[in-house]
Amino acid sequence: MMEKMTFCVPCLFGLEGLVGDELRRLELEDVRVEDRRVFFTGDFAAMARANLCCRMGERVMILLAKGQVRSFEELFQLVKNAPLERFIPKDGAFPVKGYSLSSQLHSVPDCQAIAKKAAVTRLGEKYGMSWLPETGAAYPLRFSILKDECELFLDTTGASLHKRGYRETANLAPLHETMAAAMVNLARYRGRDFFWDPFCGSGTICIEAAMIALNRAPGLRRSFAAEKWACVPQEVWRAERTAAMDREYRGDYRILGTDIDPEALAIARDNARKAGVEKLIEFREADATKMSLPCDRGVIVCNPPYGERMLEQRSAQQLYRALGRHLKFSDGWKKYIISSEPEFEHYYGRQAVKKRKLYNGRLQCNVYMYY
């Protein structure tokens, strides 16, 4: 049995607390929340569970080494002393990626080259090989250097966790699946209320809501880098996939997605089908600022268009105004609206009960909560 490892789950800024709560619900140990990332400890089963079930994190990485690096020699030694051979076999491919912020070693390409050289040296010595073929499975190494403090990770995920596998096509400004799941989470939606996204676009928020209502693991329909690793028994993945499916609920859920763009709705229906939740969601063509409310109480979670350019910004502001007027007497509805417009409340016509700052990619947004 392999000893416990320390794992790191990076996430979008503002989601750390939600990811921490999520990992605790998955019964993972020693959960520790930091800026833009959450740590936990566990074995390969814990790693598989986090990959399969984490809705709001971006990836799951094993912490291999950490320490101060003020010179290339110190970086070389840090990587060379990491226990790479515990995971990476003779033929393993180990691409190196990373970043450096506010540090003496500021050239990322140079840091990548040094880290790669150190990994080659370590594995070459351990396997008694002067040349490593790198023809096998990928074991991606990632480093982060912040204020001269370096951490070296092994990425178990591969393509980022927000890539659930259901969204090959999206409309122009899609919300990351992880961010959509976070909004549904902030709304505390668990499947009991009527759920409505009036600007559903390619359907991401509705699909994430359906998966949360079902308690369906978001990673069930995709694969992960560590599934191809010789050091991780296949039985671990089988057992965790089965356990995840056993935790699913059955029920009648009322989820509605409306949009004025029929092409976006066609994409949304296709994405819902790929996610296996098309029977749970009704998609309908409608103008959010004019349609009658689907019932007298429920939860609205939405990402209305926000203009980045001047003209778009004006039409977005007009849209917020129309939406605020239309929803003025919808007291039975709790509303969670994400926007990058700093004057959103002014245009919408009401102060939010609560606001939460999040970043959608590099764009600073607020989730405005009305209840």
Summary of the structure (lengths in Angstrom):
residues: 371
radius of gyration: 22.8
end to end distance: 49.6
largest distance: 74.2
contacts: 1216
relative contact order: 0.12
helix: 35%
strand: 24%
